[in-house]
Amino acid sequence: MNGSTSQIVTTIGDGVRLGDVVTIGGNLHTVTNVRRVAGGRRVLEFADGNVYVLGAALPIQVMRTSHTRVRLVAGRDGLARMALS
């Protein structure tokens, strides 16, 4: 069994991760690649083929999804328990 939660996070260019979703010009873009270029800037490549150059220290809001895996494990008493990982 798997689940996921999404949250809005404010980060800087250095903190953008693969899979983050950013809003640029009112459009949502999913980050598929992040590269460092001259001056410490980051080039964000998106699933739709667009790119965006972001300053390393420029704050940006991203929607970040974290995946939670739920599994059953045996407890000491022999009963099944749910564990999150």
C-alpha positions, 0 to 999 in steps of 0.5 A: 500500500502506498500513499503520498502527500504534497506540500508547498515549500519555499526553497532557493535555486540550489534546493530545487529537486527532480519531481518538484512542480513550479508555477511559471507564468501561471503554468505548472511545470514538473522538473525533470532535470536540474543543471548548474551553469555559470554564476551558480545559476540553475537550469531547470528542465521541465517535462513539457520541454521548456527550460528556466534559468534560476539564480542560485539564491533566488527564492522559489515556491515549489510543490513537493510530493513525498511518497510514503510506503505502508507495509505490514510487519509482525509485532512481538505479540504476533499481530500484524502492524502497519509500518511507514517508510 
